[in-house]
Structure formats: C-alpha cells, structure tokens
Amino acid sequence: MLEEKLVKQLLLKKNIMNFNKNKRRLKIRKSIRSKIFGTNERPRISIFKSNKAIYSQIIDDNLGLTLVSCSSNDIGKFGKNNIDTSKEVGIKLAKKAIKKGISKVLFDRGGYLYHGKIKSFADGAREGGLIF
C-alpha cells in the first residue's frame, strides 16, 4: 500500500517535470485561439518564432486562407532573429497588408509573452499602419 502511494507520487512528479516550455506555450496558444477569430473585416495576425527566424501571416479564419505572409527570410535576414529583425518583419507585413487593403487586424501572439521580439514585431506592424 505504501509502495503504491510512493510510485504514484514519483509518476506524478515525473509528469510535472516533463511539462516543458513548448508544451506550456502550446497550451496557452490553444486558449488564445479559442477566443480570437479572424474575419474578412478584421483578419488575424499569427506569429511564430524559431531560433533562426520569425514568421508572420495574416489569416482569414472564415475562409481558412492566408492573405499576406512575411518572414525574416523575405527581408534577407535569416539567422538573425533579434528585436530589430522582428520590427522590420512587422513593418514589411504591414506594408504588404496595406497594399491588399487590410488595415484593421487582430493580434494573435501565438502563446508567446508580449515582450521582446513579439512586442517589437507588434510595434513595427503598428508603425507600418496596421490597427489592432
């Protein structure tokens, strides 16, 4: 009986330790996506950052289409994933969106904290003319 309790406690502790940073982000992302839905009038900006690049796209969830996309690869800065690059990607995405007639959007931070590269991207998009 005592051994079974110890085994359950160890298994529980092991499961808690396996709950890593990426799983936590995906859980937060799922929660955010349940509340945010892009439409024709206000599409959604989705953002993803890897160790080497930052990717963003404007999505119409009604149709399930990507309307505009931009990444650090497009501006020639692959491998330089920093705050300045994020801001440039935001500005470039905003310019592409304005050309397509999109000015009002919803911002989906993708489970990341609104800090650093994500905040810089959002500031760049606002600076480029997007409203969110």
N, CA, C and O atoms as CSV, one atom per row, in Angstrom:
chain,resi,resn,atom,element,x,y,z
A,1,MET,N,N,0.815,-1.185,0.000
A,1,MET,CA,C,0.000,0.000,0.000
A,1,MET,C,C,0.868,1.262,0.000
A,1,MET,O,O,0.653,2.177,-0.795
A,2,LEU,N,N,1.833,1.295,0.887
A,2,LEU,CA,C,2.728,2.437,0.975
A,2,LEU,C,C,3.571,2.571,-0.299
A,2,LEU,O,O,3.818,3.671,-0.793
A,3,GLU,N,N,4.001,1.415,-0.811
A,3,GLU,CA,C,4.798,1.422,-2.047
A,3,GLU,C,C,3.995,1.968,-3.224
A,3,GLU,O,O,4.535,2.699,-4.054
A,4,GLU,N,N,2.718,1.625,-3.304
A,4,GLU,CA,C,1.863,2.121,-4.390
A,4,GLU,C,C,1.738,3.635,-4.327
A,4,GLU,O,O,1.782,4.304,-5.359
A,5,LYS,N,N,1.582,4.183,-3.121
A,5,LYS,CA,C,1.490,5.632,-2.965
A,5,LYS,C,C,2.785,6.305,-3.404
A,5,LYS,O,O,2.757,7.341,-4.069
A,6,LEU,N,N,3.914,5.720,-3.034
A,6,LEU,CA,C,5.203,6.284,-3.431
A,6,LEU,C,C,5.380,6.247,-4.950
A,6,LEU,O,O,5.886,7.196,-5.548
A,7,VAL,N,N,4.958,5.145,-5.561
A,7,VAL,CA,C,5.068,5.022,-7.014
A,7,VAL,C,C,4.200,6.065,-7.700
A,7,VAL,O,O,4.633,6.679,-8.675
A,8,LYS,N,N,2.967,6.279,-7.202
A,8,LYS,CA,C,2.075,7.293,-7.779
A,8,LYS,C,C,2.677,8.689,-7.644
A,8,LYS,O,O,2.609,9.490,-8.576
A,9,GLN,N,N,3.268,8.979,-6.483
A,9,GLN,CA,C,3.889,10.282,-6.270
A,9,GLN,C,C,5.062,10.486,-7.221
A,9,GLN,O,O,5.231,11.574,-7.772
A,10,LEU,N,N,5.864,9.459,-7.416
A,10,LEU,CA,C,7.003,9.564,-8.326
A,10,LEU,C,C,6.542,9.777,-9.763
A,10,LEU,O,O,7.116,10.588,-10.490
A,11,LEU,N,N,5.506,9.047,-10.172
A,11,LEU,CA,C,4.971,9.213,-11.528
A,11,LEU,C,C,4.403,10.612,-11.720
A,11,LEU,O,O,4.604,11.226,-12.768
A,12,LEU,N,N,3.694,11.117,-10.716
A,12,LEU,CA,C,3.143,12.462,-10.785
A,12,LEU,C,C,4.259,13.490,-10.905
A,12,LEU,O,O,4.167,14.426,-11.700
A,13,LYS,N,N,5.309,13.316,-10.118
A,13,LYS,CA,C,6.440,14.236,-10.155
A,13,LYS,C,C,7.119,14.189,-11.524
A,13,LYS,O,O,7.532,15.220,-12.054
A,14,LYS,N,N,7.229,12.994,-12.087
A,14,LYS,CA,C,7.853,12.839,-13.396
A,14,LYS,C,C,7.023,13.543,-14.477
A,14,LYS,O,O,7.587,14.182,-15.366
A,15,ASN,N,N,5.691,13.431,-14.409
A,15,ASN,CA,C,4.823,14.089,-15.387
A,15,ASN,C,C,4.919,15.606,-15.284
A,15,ASN,O,O,4.897,16.301,-16.299
A,16,ILE,N,N,5.026,16.114,-14.074
A,16,ILE,CA,C,5.155,17.560,-13.893
A,16,ILE,C,C,6.475,18.041,-14.482
A,16,ILE,O,O,6.528,19.110,-15.090
A,17,MET,N,N,7.531,17.271,-14.309
A,17,MET,CA,C,8.828,17.672,-14.828
A,17,MET,C,C,8.866,17.619,-16.361
A,17,MET,O,O,9.628,18.353,-16.991
A,18,ASN,N,N,8.040,16.749,-16.957
A,18,ASN,CA,C,8.009,16.644,-18.411
A,18,ASN,C,C,7.230,17.771,-19.068
A,18,ASN,O,O,7.285,17.934,-20.287
A,19,PHE,N,N,6.516,18.540,-18.285
A,19,PHE,CA,C,5.722,19.645,-18.807
A,19,PHE,C,C,6.672,20.788,-19.154
A,19,PHE,O,O,6.917,21.669,-18.330
A,20,ASN,N,N,7.196,20.773,-20.357
A,20,ASN,CA,C,8.250,21.723,-20.706
A,20,ASN,C,C,7.702,23.034,-21.268
A,20,ASN,O,O,6.492,23.248,-21.338
A,21,LYS,N,N,8.610,23.878,-21.655
A,21,LYS,CA,C,8.289,25.224,-22.100
A,21,LYS,C,C,7.407,25.221,-23.346
A,21,LYS,O,O,6.455,25.997,-23.430
A,22,ASN,N,N,7.709,24.365,-24.304
A,22,ASN,CA,C,6.944,24.340,-25.546
A,22,ASN,C,C,5.521,23.837,-25.315
A,22,ASN,O,O,4.578,24.370,-25.901
A,23,LYS,N,N,5.352,22.826,-24.474
A,23,LYS,CA,C,4.006,22.334,-24.172
A,23,LYS,C,C,3.185,23.423,-23.492
A,23,LYS,O,O,1.996,23.577,-23.771
A,24,ARG,N,N,3.818,24.171,-22.609
A,24,ARG,CA,C,3.146,25.269,-21.926
A,24,ARG,C,C,2.699,26.327,-22.929
A,24,ARG,O,O,1.577,26.827,-22.852
A,25,ARG,N,N,3.584,26.670,-23.874
A,25,ARG,CA,C,3.257,27.668,-24.895
A,25,ARG,C,C,2.097,27.203,-25.763
A,25,ARG,O,O,1.206,27.987,-26.092
A,26,LEU,N,N,2.109,25.918,-26.134
A,26,LEU,CA,C,1.030,25.388,-26.973
A,26,LEU,C,C,-0.306,25.390,-26.236
A,26,LEU,O,O,-1.355,25.606,-26.842
A,27,LYS,N,N,-0.264,25.149,-24.937
A,27,LYS,CA,C,-1.492,25.191,-24.144
A,27,LYS,C,C,-2.047,26.615,-24.098
A,27,LYS,O,O,-3.253,26.820,-24.238
A,28,ILE,N,N,-1.173,27.590,-23.903
A,28,ILE,CA,C,-1.584,28.998,-23.888
A,28,ILE,C,C,-2.099,29.393,-25.268
A,28,ILE,O,O,-3.095,30.108,-25.379
A,29,ARG,N,N,-1.422,28.929,-26.320
A,29,ARG,CA,C,-1.817,29.238,-27.701
A,29,ARG,C,C,-3.227,28.727,-27.992
A,29,ARG,O,O,-4.027,29.420,-28.620
A,30,LYS,N,N,-3.519,27.533,-27.539
A,30,LYS,CA,C,-4.844,26.941,-27.732
A,30,LYS,C,C,-5.907,27.782,-27.030
A,30,LYS,O,O,-6.992,27.997,-27.569
A,31,SER,N,N,-5.596,28.251,-25.840
A,31,SER,CA,C,-6.519,29.093,-25.092
A,31,SER,C,C,-6.774,30.417,-25.815
A,31,SER,O,O,-7.909,30.888,-25.880
A,32,ILE,N,N,-5.720,31.006,-26.352
A,32,ILE,CA,C,-5.857,32.275,-27.079
A,32,ILE,C,C,-6.686,32.078,-28.343
A,32,ILE,O,O,-7.558,32.891,-28.651
A,33,ARG,N,N,-6.414,30.995,-29.076
A,33,ARG,CA,C,-7.118,30.728,-30.330
A,33,ARG,C,C,-8.607,30.458,-30.122
A,33,ARG,O,O,-9.405,30.666,-31.036
A,34,SER,N,N,-8.986,30.002,-28.940
A,34,SER,CA,C,-10.408,29.782,-28.675
A,34,SER,C,C,-11.154,31.106,-28.524
A,34,SER,O,O,-12.379,31.150,-28.636
A,35,LYS,N,N,-10.409,32.187,-28.267
A,35,LYS,CA,C,-11.026,33.499,-28.056
A,35,LYS,C,C,-10.900,34.424,-29.260
A,35,LYS,O,O,-11.707,35.339,-29.423
A,36,ILE,N,N,-9.892,34.196,-30.110
A,36,ILE,CA,C,-9.631,35.080,-31.248
A,36,ILE,C,C,-10.025,34.381,-32.539
A,36,ILE,O,O,-9.657,33.229,-32.770
A,37,PHE,N,N,-10.778,35.087,-33.382
A,37,PHE,CA,C,-11.203,34.524,-34.660
A,37,PHE,C,C,-11.150,35.624,-35.705
A,37,PHE,O,O,-11.820,36.647,-35.564
A,38,GLY,N,N,-10.354,35.421,-36.759
A,38,GLY,CA,C,-10.207,36.423,-37.804
A,38,GLY,C,C,-11.347,36.365,-38.804
A,38,GLY,O,O,-11.801,35.283,-39.176
A,39,THR,N,N,-11.807,37.525,-39.237
A,39,THR,CA,C,-12.883,37.614,-40.223
A,39,THR,C,C,-12.395,38.397,-41.435
A,39,THR,O,O,-11.232,38.795,-41.499
A,40,ASN,N,N,-13.298,38.617,-42.401
A,40,ASN,CA,C,-12.935,39.416,-43.574
A,40,ASN,C,C,-12.614,40.853,-43.181
A,40,ASN,O,O,-11.671,41.447,-43.704
A,41,GLU,N,N,-13.401,41.411,-42.258
A,41,GLU,CA,C,-13.200,42.804,-41.847
A,41,GLU,C,C,-11.963,42.960,-40.973
A,41,GLU,O,O,-11.231,43.943,-41.085
A,42,ARG,N,N,-11.737,41.976,-40.095
A,42,ARG,CA,C,-10.593,42.015,-39.174
A,42,ARG,C,C,-9.897,40.667,-39.155
A,42,ARG,O,O,-10.195,39.835,-38.298
A,43,PRO,N,N,-8.976,40.432,-40.084
A,43,PRO,CA,C,-8.241,39.160,-40.069
A,43,PRO,C,C,-7.264,39.100,-38.894
A,43,PRO,O,O,-7.039,40.094,-38.203
A,44,ARG,N,N,-6.704,37.941,-38.689
A,44,ARG,CA,C,-5.839,37.671,-37.539
A,44,ARG,C,C,-4.374,37.628,-37.976
A,44,ARG,O,O,-4.042,37.028,-38.999
A,45,ILE,N,N,-3.502,38.267,-37.194
A,45,ILE,CA,C,-2.059,38.148,-37.417
A,45,ILE,C,C,-1.553,37.011,-36.542
A,45,ILE,O,O,-1.680,37.054,-35.319
A,46,SER,N,N,-0.983,36.001,-37.174
A,46,SER,CA,C,-0.392,34.880,-36.452
A,46,SER,C,C,1.122,35.023,-36.517
A,46,SER,O,O,1.671,35.431,-37.540
A,47,ILE,N,N,1.788,34.688,-35.431
A,47,ILE,CA,C,3.238,34.855,-35.386
A,47,ILE,C,C,3.885,33.588,-34.833
A,47,ILE,O,O,3.353,32.946,-33.928
A,48,PHE,N,N,5.038,33.244,-35.392
A,48,PHE,CA,C,5.819,32.103,-34.917
A,48,PHE,C,C,7.281,32.491,-34.951
A,48,PHE,O,O,7.753,33.071,-35.929
A,49,LYS,N,N,7.994,32.175,-33.896
A,49,LYS,CA,C,9.426,32.463,-33.892
A,49,LYS,C,C,10.194,31.181,-33.620
A,49,LYS,O,O,9.841,30.390,-32.746
A,50,SER,N,N,11.250,31.002,-34.394
A,50,SER,CA,C,12.159,29.879,-34.181
A,50,SER,C,C,13.481,30.465,-33.699
A,50,SER,O,O,13.583,31.668,-33.459
A,51,ASN,N,N,14.471,29.628,-33.559
A,51,ASN,CA,C,15.774,30.128,-33.122
A,51,ASN,C,C,16.453,30.964,-34.194
A,51,ASN,O,O,17.283,31.818,-33.880
A,52,LYS,N,N,16.109,30.728,-35.465
A,52,LYS,CA,C,16.808,31.414,-36.556
A,52,LYS,C,C,15.960,32.421,-37.314
A,52,LYS,O,O,16.510,33.264,-38.023
A,53,ALA,N,N,14.634,32.361,-37.187
A,53,ALA,CA,C,13.789,33.246,-37.984
A,53,ALA,C,C,12.500,33.560,-37.240
A,53,ALA,O,O,12.166,32.931,-36.236
A,54,ILE,N,N,11.782,34.559,-37.767
A,54,ILE,CA,C,10.459,34.906,-37.266
A,54,ILE,C,C,9.511,34.916,-38.463
A,54,ILE,O,O,9.826,35.473,-39.515
A,55,TYR,N,N,8.353,34.294,-38.289
A,55,TYR,CA,C,7.385,34.146,-39.372
A,55,TYR,C,C,6.067,34.762,-38.937
A,55,TYR,O,O,5.670,34.633,-37.779
A,56,SER,N,N,5.385,35.435,-39.864
A,56,SER,CA,C,4.085,36.011,-39.541
A,56,SER,C,C,3.180,35.907,-40.759
A,56,SER,O,O,3.640,35.893,-41.901
A,57,GLN,N,N,1.891,35.836,-40.487
A,57,GLN,CA,C,0.922,35.809,-41.573
A,57,GLN,C,C,-0.389,36.405,-41.106
A,57,GLN,O,O,-0.724,36.367,-39.922
A,58,ILE,N,N,-1.124,36.955,-42.059
A,58,ILE,CA,C,-2.449,37.481,-41.787
A,58,ILE,C,C,-3.441,36.477,-42.355
A,58,ILE,O,O,-3.395,36.139,-43.537
A,59,ILE,N,N,-4.345,36.002,-41.488
A,59,ILE,CA,C,-5.214,34.878,-41.826
A,59,ILE,C,C,-6.682,35.279,-41.693
A,59,ILE,O,O,-7.076,35.936,-40.730
A,60,ASP,N,N,-7.487,34.868,-42.688
A,60,ASP,CA,C,-8.938,34.977,-42.616
A,60,ASP,C,C,-9.460,33.604,-42.195
A,60,ASP,O,O,-9.428,32.661,-42.986
A,61,ASP,N,N,-9.937,33.488,-40.964
A,61,ASP,CA,C,-10.362,32.194,-40.436
A,61,ASP,C,C,-11.691,31.724,-41.030
A,61,ASP,O,O,-11.967,30.524,-41.039
A,62,ASN,N,N,-12.516,32.646,-41.524
A,62,ASN,CA,C,-13.774,32.226,-42.157
A,62,ASN,C,C,-13.504,31.372,-43.383
A,62,ASN,O,O,-14.133,30.333,-43.579
A,63,LEU,N,N,-12.567,31.816,-44.204
A,63,LEU,CA,C,-12.229,31.088,-45.425
A,63,LEU,C,C,-11.083,30.113,-45.228
A,63,LEU,O,O,-10.884,29.214,-46.046
A,64,GLY,N,N,-10.330,30.282,-44.152
A,64,GLY,CA,C,-9.171,29.426,-43.910
A,64,GLY,C,C,-8.028,29.742,-44.844
A,64,GLY,O,O,-7.281,28.848,-45.240
A,65,LEU,N,N,-7.882,31.021,-45.206
A,65,LEU,CA,C,-6.851,31.440,-46.158
A,65,LEU,C,C,-5.829,32.351,-45.508
A,65,LEU,O,O,-6.148,33.144,-44.622
A,66,THR,N,N,-4.590,32.221,-45.968
A,66,THR,CA,C,-3.553,33.169,-45.606
A,66,THR,C,C,-3.595,34.295,-46.616
A,66,THR,O,O,-3.394,34.063,-47.809
A,67,LEU,N,N,-3.850,35.507,-46.162
A,67,LEU,CA,C,-3.976,36.655,-47.055
A,67,LEU,C,C,-2.619,37.271,-47.375
A,67,LEU,O,O,-2.338,37.601,-48.527
A,68,VAL,N,N,-1.786,37.423,-46.359
A,68,VAL,CA,C,-0.458,38.018,-46.514
A,68,VAL,C,C,0.496,37.287,-45.582
A,68,VAL,O,O,0.106,36.900,-44.480
A,69,SER,N,N,1.738,37.093,-46.004
A,69,SER,CA,C,2.729,36.499,-45.111
A,69,SER,C,C,4.068,37.199,-45.285
A,69,SER,O,O,4.350,37.787,-46.328
A,70,CYS,N,N,4.879,37.123,-44.249
A,70,CYS,CA,C,6.204,37.725,-44.276
A,70,CYS,C,C,7.068,37.029,-43.226
A,70,CYS,O,O,6.572,36.596,-42.185
A,71,SER,N,N,8.345,36.930,-43.508
A,71,SER,CA,C,9.268,36.336,-42.542
A,71,SER,C,C,10.620,37.023,-42.647
A,71,SER,O,O,10.845,37.842,-43.538
A,72,SER,N,N,11.503,36.687,-41.741
A,72,SER,CA,C,12.836,37.271,-41.790
A,72,SER,C,C,13.599,36.740,-43.006
A,72,SER,O,O,14.573,37.358,-43.436
A,73,ASN,N,N,13.174,35.615,-43.562
A,73,ASN,CA,C,13.778,35.111,-44.802
A,73,ASN,C,C,13.484,36.068,-45.960
A,73,ASN,O,O,14.338,36.294,-46.818
A,74,ASP,N,N,12.276,36.627,-45.977
A,74,ASP,CA,C,11.862,37.521,-47.062
A,74,ASP,C,C,12.672,38.810,-47.094
A,74,ASP,O,O,12.910,39.370,-48.164
A,75,ILE,N,N,13.093,39.276,-45.935
A,75,ILE,CA,C,13.861,40.521,-45.905
A,75,ILE,C,C,15.368,40.261,-45.901
A,75,ILE,O,O,16.163,41.189,-45.755
A,76,GLY,N,N,15.750,39.003,-46.062
A,76,GLY,CA,C,17.164,38.659,-46.189
A,76,GLY,C,C,17.936,38.608,-44.889
A,76,GLY,O,O,19.149,38.817,-44.878
A,77,LYS,N,N,17.248,38.334,-43.793
A,77,LYS,CA,C,17.931,38.286,-42.503
A,77,LYS,C,C,17.715,36.945,-41.820
A,77,LYS,O,O,17.456,36.902,-40.617
A,78,PHE,N,N,17.816,35.852,-42.565
A,78,PHE,CA,C,17.667,34.526,-41.969
A,78,PHE,C,C,18.866,34.266,-41.062
A,78,PHE,O,O,20.007,34.497,-41.462
A,79,GLY,N,N,18.620,33.797,-39.870
A,79,GLY,CA,C,19.685,33.519,-38.914
A,79,GLY,C,C,19.940,34.662,-37.963
A,79,GLY,O,O,20.694,34.515,-37.001
A,80,LYS,N,N,19.316,35.812,-38.222
A,80,LYS,CA,C,19.481,36.966,-37.343
A,80,LYS,C,C,18.138,37.264,-36.699
A,80,LYS,O,O,17.503,38.272,-37.009
A,81,ASN,N,N,17.714,36.394,-35.812
A,81,ASN,CA,C,16.416,36.544,-35.164
A,81,ASN,C,C,16.592,37.385,-33.910
A,81,ASN,O,O,16.803,36.860,-32.817
A,82,ASN,N,N,16.501,38.696,-34.085
A,82,ASN,CA,C,16.627,39.584,-32.937
A,82,ASN,C,C,15.505,40.624,-32.964
A,82,ASN,O,O,14.621,40.569,-33.819
A,83,ILE,N,N,15.544,41.553,-32.044
A,83,ILE,CA,C,14.469,42.531,-31.911
A,83,ILE,C,C,14.383,43.440,-33.136
A,83,ILE,O,O,13.282,43.755,-33.588
A,84,ASP,N,N,15.508,43.861,-33.672
A,84,ASP,CA,C,15.491,44.734,-34.853
A,84,ASP,C,C,14.885,44.028,-36.059
A,84,ASP,O,O,14.101,44.620,-36.801
A,85,THR,N,N,15.245,42.777,-36.252
A,85,THR,CA,C,14.693,41.998,-37.360
A,85,THR,C,C,13.187,41.830,-37.199
A,85,THR,O,O,12.445,41.923,-38.177
A,86,SER,N,N,12.733,41.585,-35.984
A,86,SER,CA,C,11.302,41.424,-35.722
A,86,SER,C,C,10.537,42.690,-36.093
A,86,SER,O,O,9.450,42.623,-36.668
A,87,LYS,N,N,11.106,43.828,-35.764
A,87,LYS,CA,C,10.452,45.098,-36.091
A,87,LYS,C,C,10.380,45.287,-37.601
A,87,LYS,O,O,9.359,45.738,-38.119
A,88,GLU,N,N,11.453,44.948,-38.310
A,88,GLU,CA,C,11.468,45.065,-39.771
A,88,GLU,C,C,10.426,44.148,-40.410
A,88,GLU,O,O,9.762,44.533,-41.373
A,89,VAL,N,N,10.285,42.934,-39.872
A,89,VAL,CA,C,9.280,41.994,-40.394
A,89,VAL,C,C,7.885,42.564,-40.176
A,89,VAL,O,O,7.029,42.448,-41.053
A,90,GLY,N,N,7.639,43.183,-39.011
A,90,GLY,CA,C,6.345,43.807,-38.732
A,90,GLY,C,C,6.029,44.932,-39.704
A,90,GLY,O,O,4.902,45.044,-40.188
A,91,ILE,N,N,7.021,45.762,-39.989
A,91,ILE,CA,C,6.828,46.876,-40.930
A,91,ILE,C,C,6.550,46.340,-42.330
A,91,ILE,O,O,5.653,46.831,-43.016
A,92,LYS,N,N,7.312,45.338,-42.755
A,92,LYS,CA,C,7.134,44.752,-44.094
A,92,LYS,C,C,5.752,44.101,-44.231
A,92,LYS,O,O,5.095,44.251,-45.261
A,93,LEU,N,N,5.310,43.380,-43.193
A,93,LEU,CA,C,3.990,42.758,-43.221
A,93,LEU,C,C,2.896,43.821,-43.316
A,93,LEU,O,O,1.927,43.656,-44.057
A,94,ALA,N,N,3.052,44.897,-42.571
A,94,ALA,CA,C,2.065,45.980,-42.597
A,94,ALA,C,C,1.983,46.608,-43.988
A,94,ALA,O,O,0.889,46.899,-44.473
A,95,LYS,N,N,3.126,46.816,-44.627
A,95,LYS,CA,C,3.123,47.397,-45.975
A,95,LYS,C,C,2.419,46.481,-46.968
A,95,LYS,O,O,1.649,46.947,-47.807
A,96,LYS,N,N,2.685,45.162,-46.873
A,96,LYS,CA,C,2.018,44.201,-47.758
A,96,LYS,C,C,0.512,44.191,-47.513
A,96,LYS,O,O,-0.277,44.097,-48.453
A,97,ALA,N,N,0.122,44.289,-46.246
A,97,ALA,CA,C,-1.303,44.264,-45.899
A,97,ALA,C,C,-2.016,45.513,-46.400
A,97,ALA,O,O,-3.137,45.432,-46.903
A,98,ILE,N,N,-1.378,46.654,-46.265
A,98,ILE,CA,C,-1.973,47.911,-46.733
A,98,ILE,C,C,-2.192,47.850,-48.240
A,98,ILE,O,O,-3.217,48.322,-48.733
A,99,LYS,N,N,-1.241,47.273,-48.983
A,99,LYS,CA,C,-1.390,47.126,-50.434
A,99,LYS,C,C,-2.603,46.267,-50.788
A,99,LYS,O,O,-3.257,46.499,-51.805
A,100,LYS,N,N,-2.904,45.267,-49.941
A,100,LYS,CA,C,-4.061,44.385,-50.185
A,100,LYS,C,C,-5.355,44.968,-49.629
A,100,LYS,O,O,-6.414,44.356,-49.769
A,101,GLY,N,N,-5.291,46.134,-49.003
A,101,GLY,CA,C,-6.489,46.766,-48.470
A,101,GLY,C,C,-6.863,46.334,-47.060
A,101,GLY,O,O,-8.016,46.481,-46.655
A,102,ILE,N,N,-5.913,45.807,-46.314
A,102,ILE,CA,C,-6.160,45.380,-44.935
A,102,ILE,C,C,-5.529,46.403,-43.999
A,102,ILE,O,O,-4.329,46.664,-44.071
A,103,SER,N,N,-6.354,46.985,-43.112
A,103,SER,CA,C,-5.794,47.954,-42.170
A,103,SER,C,C,-6.090,47.596,-40.720
A,103,SER,O,O,-5.294,47.909,-39.836
A,104,LYS,N,N,-7.228,46.943,-40.459
A,104,LYS,CA,C,-7.580,46.549,-39.090
A,104,LYS,C,C,-7.393,45.047,-38.932
A,104,LYS,O,O,-7.895,44.263,-39.738
A,105,VAL,N,N,-6.672,44.650,-37.894
A,105,VAL,CA,C,-6.371,43.230,-37.652
A,105,VAL,C,C,-6.487,42.893,-36.168
A,105,VAL,O,O,-6.532,43.779,-35.315
A,106,LEU,N,N,-6.535,41.604,-35.882
A,106,LEU,CA,C,-6.440,41.086,-34.513
A,106,LEU,C,C,-5.049,40.492,-34.339
A,106,LEU,O,O,-4.521,39.880,-35.268
A,107,PHE,N,N,-4.455,40.660,-33.179
A,107,PHE,CA,C,-3.096,40.166,-32.952
A,107,PHE,C,C,-3.138,38.887,-32.131
A,107,PHE,O,O,-3.597,38.887,-30.988
A,108,ASP,N,N,-2.656,37.797,-32.720
A,108,ASP,CA,C,-2.555,36.500,-32.050
A,108,ASP,C,C,-1.079,36.277,-31.740
A,108,ASP,O,O,-0.291,35.998,-32.643
A,109,ARG,N,N,-0.704,36.395,-30.482
A,109,ARG,CA,C,0.707,36.313,-30.110
A,109,ARG,C,C,1.230,34.885,-30.085
A,109,ARG,O,O,2.413,34.673,-29.821
A,110,GLY,N,N,0.382,33.904,-30.353
A,110,GLY,CA,C,0.822,32.521,-30.506
A,110,GLY,C,C,1.325,31.853,-29.243
A,110,GLY,O,O,2.119,30.916,-29.316
A,111,GLY,N,N,0.876,32.319,-28.081
A,111,GLY,CA,C,1.307,31.704,-26.831
A,111,GLY,C,C,2.580,32.286,-26.265
A,111,GLY,O,O,2.989,31.926,-25.162
A,112,TYR,N,N,3.216,33.184,-27.005
A,112,TYR,CA,C,4.443,33.820,-26.506
A,112,TYR,C,C,4.064,34.998,-25.614
A,112,TYR,O,O,2.980,35.565,-25.752
A,113,LEU,N,N,4.954,35.362,-24.705
A,113,LEU,CA,C,4.740,36.538,-23.888
A,113,LEU,C,C,4.851,37.781,-24.759
A,113,LEU,O,O,5.658,37.827,-25.687
A,114,TYR,N,N,4.031,38.794,-24.455
A,114,TYR,CA,C,4.094,40.053,-25.197
A,114,TYR,C,C,5.277,40.848,-24.659
A,114,TYR,O,O,5.129,41.760,-23.846
A,115,HIS,N,N,6.460,40.465,-25.146
A,115,HIS,CA,C,7.701,41.034,-24.634
A,115,HIS,C,C,8.795,40.760,-25.654
A,115,HIS,O,O,8.735,39.760,-26.370
A,116,GLY,N,N,9.773,41.614,-25.728
A,116,GLY,CA,C,10.932,41.365,-26.589
A,116,GLY,C,C,10.589,41.363,-28.064
A,116,GLY,O,O,10.102,42.361,-28.595
A,117,LYS,N,N,10.844,40.229,-28.735
A,117,LYS,CA,C,10.652,40.124,-30.189
A,117,LYS,C,C,9.198,40.272,-30.595
A,117,LYS,O,O,8.906,40.871,-31.630
A,118,ILE,N,N,8.278,39.738,-29.799
A,118,ILE,CA,C,6.853,39.821,-30.120
A,118,ILE,C,C,6.374,41.264,-30.005
A,118,ILE,O,O,5.633,41.743,-30.864
A,119,LYS,N,N,6.790,41.951,-28.958
A,119,LYS,CA,C,6.419,43.352,-28.771
A,119,LYS,C,C,7.020,44.207,-29.879
A,119,LYS,O,O,6.364,45.110,-30.398
A,120,SER,N,N,8.257,43.925,-30.236
A,120,SER,CA,C,8.932,44.662,-31.305
A,120,SER,C,C,8.211,44.458,-32.634
A,120,SER,O,O,8.038,45.407,-33.400
A,121,PHE,N,N,7.788,43.220,-32.911
A,121,PHE,CA,C,7.036,42.936,-34.131
A,121,PHE,C,C,5.735,43.737,-34.153
A,121,PHE,O,O,5.399,44.349,-35.167
A,122,ALA,N,N,5.003,43.735,-33.036
A,122,ALA,CA,C,3.731,44.453,-32.955
A,122,ALA,C,C,3.939,45.952,-33.140
A,122,ALA,O,O,3.147,46.607,-33.819
A,123,ASP,N,N,4.991,46.500,-32.544
A,123,ASP,CA,C,5.297,47.924,-32.706
A,123,ASP,C,C,5.607,48.246,-34.165
A,123,ASP,O,O,5.180,49.279,-34.681
A,124,GLY,N,N,6.351,47.360,-34.829
A,124,GLY,CA,C,6.661,47.558,-36.245
A,124,GLY,C,C,5.416,47.512,-37.111
A,124,GLY,O,O,5.280,48.301,-38.046
A,125,ALA,N,N,4.507,46.596,-36.809
A,125,ALA,CA,C,3.260,46.494,-37.577
A,125,ALA,C,C,2.405,47.742,-37.377
A,125,ALA,O,O,1.795,48.239,-38.324
A,126,ARG,N,N,2.360,48.246,-36.152
A,126,ARG,CA,C,1.623,49.483,-35.893
A,126,ARG,C,C,2.264,50.663,-36.611
A,126,ARG,O,O,1.581,51.519,-37.172
A,127,GLU,N,N,3.585,50.688,-36.579
A,127,GLU,CA,C,4.331,51.758,-37.247
A,127,GLU,C,C,4.093,51.719,-38.756
A,127,GLU,O,O,4.064,52.759,-39.414
A,128,GLY,N,N,3.921,50.505,-39.303
A,128,GLY,CA,C,3.648,50.349,-40.736
A,128,GLY,C,C,2.247,50.711,-41.144
A,128,GLY,O,O,1.970,50.839,-42.337
A,129,GLY,N,N,1.331,50.884,-40.169
A,129,GLY,CA,C,-0.005,51.355,-40.496
A,129,GLY,C,C,-1.147,50.420,-40.114
A,129,GLY,O,O,-2.306,50.732,-40.383
A,130,LEU,N,N,-0.850,49.289,-39.497
A,130,LEU,CA,C,-1.928,48.389,-39.080
A,130,LEU,C,C,-2.531,48.861,-37.752
A,130,LEU,O,O,-1.841,49.429,-36.906
A,131,ILE,N,N,-3.826,48.614,-37.595
A,131,ILE,CA,C,-4.529,48.999,-36.383
A,131,ILE,C,C,-4.994,47.728,-35.678
A,131,ILE,O,O,-5.728,46.920,-36.246
A,132,PHE,N,N,-4.546,47.563,-34.415
A,132,PHE,CA,C,-5.046,46.455,-33.587
A,132,PHE,C,C,-4.963,46.784,-32.127
A,132,PHE,O,O,-5.339,45.966,-31.287
